[in-house]
Every structure is written in C-alpha cells, then in structure tokens.
Amino acid sequence: MLPTTGDHPGRPRHEGLLAVTADHRQTAMSTWARSALDRSDKLLTVCAPVDSDIAGRAGDGLTALTPDDLHTLAPPVELLQQALPDHEHGLGILVWADAVIAATSRATHAEIETTLASLSSDDSVSVLCVYNRDIDRDSAGVEHLDLAVAHHPDGLRERCLALRRTADTLYVDGEIDMSNLDVFATTLRALTDTPSPAVRIDLVGVTFLAAAAGRTLMRDTAPYRDRRGDVEIHANPHITRILQLLDIHQLPQLHLSCRGVRADSR
C-alpha cells in the first residue's frame, strides 16, 4: 500500500506520483482514473494511456490529448483551460509527465504544471501527474525531479514514501532509504529555500530511516542553518533514537524533539 501523509486534510487536489516501474505507473493511473469515474467526474488525459475498461466506462466523458495533439492543436495551457468542468460534473486530469516533456520541453511541462495547480484550486478539479523513476534511463522522475518536487507541495508520493510541504513545514510518511534518498534531499532543499526564520520537519510517520538519510538531513539543511535559520525536527521515538546516534541534535540551529520532549543540545 502506498503511504499517505497522515496530517493531510483530505485528498490532495494536485498530486504527483513517482512511479518506480511501468506496472506501478499503469496500476496507479488506472486506480486513480477509476476513482475519478466513481465520483462521476469527466476525465482528461494528457499523454497518459488508459485501458479499455476505463475508456469504455468514461465514454464521451473522456478527452485524451496525445503527444501529437500537443503539437497540432492549441497550446497545451489553452487546452487545459478550455477543459474546465461544467456545473454537473467534476474533472479528473491525468498527466504522464515523461511523455509531455518528450513531446514538448521541460519549460512547457512546467507551465502546464503551474496551470494545473491553478485549476485544482477549484474543488471540482483533481490532478494526478505521474513521473517515471527508472534509474536506468533519462526519466522525468530522475532527470527532472526538482520540477516534480517544486510543483507538488500538496502531495508527492512513490512506492514507499509520501511527502507534503507547506510554506515552512515538511510532513514525511513511510520509508526513507537509498532508493528515494534523492527525493528526500530535493524536498529538503525546496523546504529550506525560504526567507522564513524557521522550518519544521515532521518525521512522526516515518517507519524506516537509513543512516544516509540522517546524513542527508544534516547536509541539505546546512546552508539554511548557516543563514541562522532554525530547523525543528519532530519524530517518533524510533527515528529520534537513530538521529541521536548520529549526533544530529548537537548541530547548531537544529532542534530535535520526540512527542514534545526536547532533545536538542546547545
């Protein structure tokens, strides 16, 4: 089961998925599309294949934009804006980022993501953007991971990890290991790229944290702490103990707490 951020108030409206295999990608897309149809939403796919069962259920409520459509029709952003839902139906938008970037460019996909974030502010619109994580080739979830992180603060997940970011807080659930260390590091850098005098990292929902993840936590918050920004880490007892063994609580500007019991040292 995919982890979900426990403190999130309901389903993310604009969610990103880092798919680790083709089967993971297709299963996630199909599950998400079925949920949209169960809500009686219309479905818009952007370079995202759907199986015949979903296409049959959606009927004329399915609009599919192919990579060729992104070149021959109106600009992609205009097409998305024209797809706003009517008063009777919601709209689910399913995007395969790798195919969009391959057909257009990183800049065009970033513009699409910005538009999707705006559209999903409407309660009747929900979006899932899928990025491949195949490390053996140039997939968007590896080459353009910063783009995926930057545009999905409301919810970014992969097989074993889920992240949600507000202006000054990062919520993490699941397992942080070598397979997703780059995701964690990129999200930390996004969090600490802020003028806020303090940020909070909530690891209460983390069930496994590799030692390398602890070192990543030290390294990728260091520039922010060097600017005298305070980093507050809240964790469960197991993760707190791991971080204490790494002496992370001895670092300047870093505060570690476990269920309200302060464990920092100055």
ABEGO torsion letter per residue (X at the ends): XBBBBAABBEBBABBBBBBABAAAAAAAAAAAAAAAAAAGBBBBBBGBBBBAAAAAAAEAABBBBBAAAAAABBBAAAAAAAABBBAABBBBBBBBAAAAAAABBAAAAAAAAAAAAAAAABAABBBBBBBBABAABBBAAAAAAAAAAAABAAEBBBAABBBBBBAABBBBBEBBBAAAAAAAAAAAAAAABBABABBBBBAAABABBBAAAAAAAAAAAAAAAAAGBBBBBBBBAAAAAAAAAAGAAABBGBBBBBGGBBABBX
